[in-house]
Amino acid sequence: MLWLLFTTGACNLKCSYCGGSFEPYVVPWRVTYDVNRLKQLIERDADATVIFYGGEPLLNPRFIMWVMDNIKARRFGIQTNGTLVNLLPRDYWRRMDVVLLSIDGRESVTDANRGG
């Protein structure tokens, strides 16, 4: 099963197509669910693929590291805008099976759609 883990509803950009951060009442800006229950659910799935999602998931690197260190999954991945890659240590990047990078095309097109 594919598990999309919202690490935060916050985003460091305000892109024209998504508007940036979610309102905290829609997608909380911090993890509010029981991580031990999450661990139980994911580890019952022998074919678990965990994808870190947000907002911008790299705004919560400690949670990503905690999950990767404490929850057994077959694969890990992330959907990111790619601007905060240095917040996650290199060893964790090496353990990722897939990195989905949000880009819109050529550099000029991507830059025109992103907000700061």
Number of C-alpha atoms within 10 A of each C-alpha: 10 13 17 15 17 20 26 25 24 22 21 17 17 14 18 11 8 12 12 19 20 17 11 12 8 8 18 19 22 15 15 10 9 8 15 10 10 13 15 12 13 20 15 11 15 11 13 18 20 24 24 27 21 25 25 26 25 28 22 21 19 13 18 22 14 11 19 17 10 11 17 19 19 14 16 23 19 23 19 21 20 14 12 14 14 11 12 16 11 10 9 14 16 9 12 15 14 15 15 14 12 11 15 13 9 8 9 9 11 14 14 11 14 18 13 9
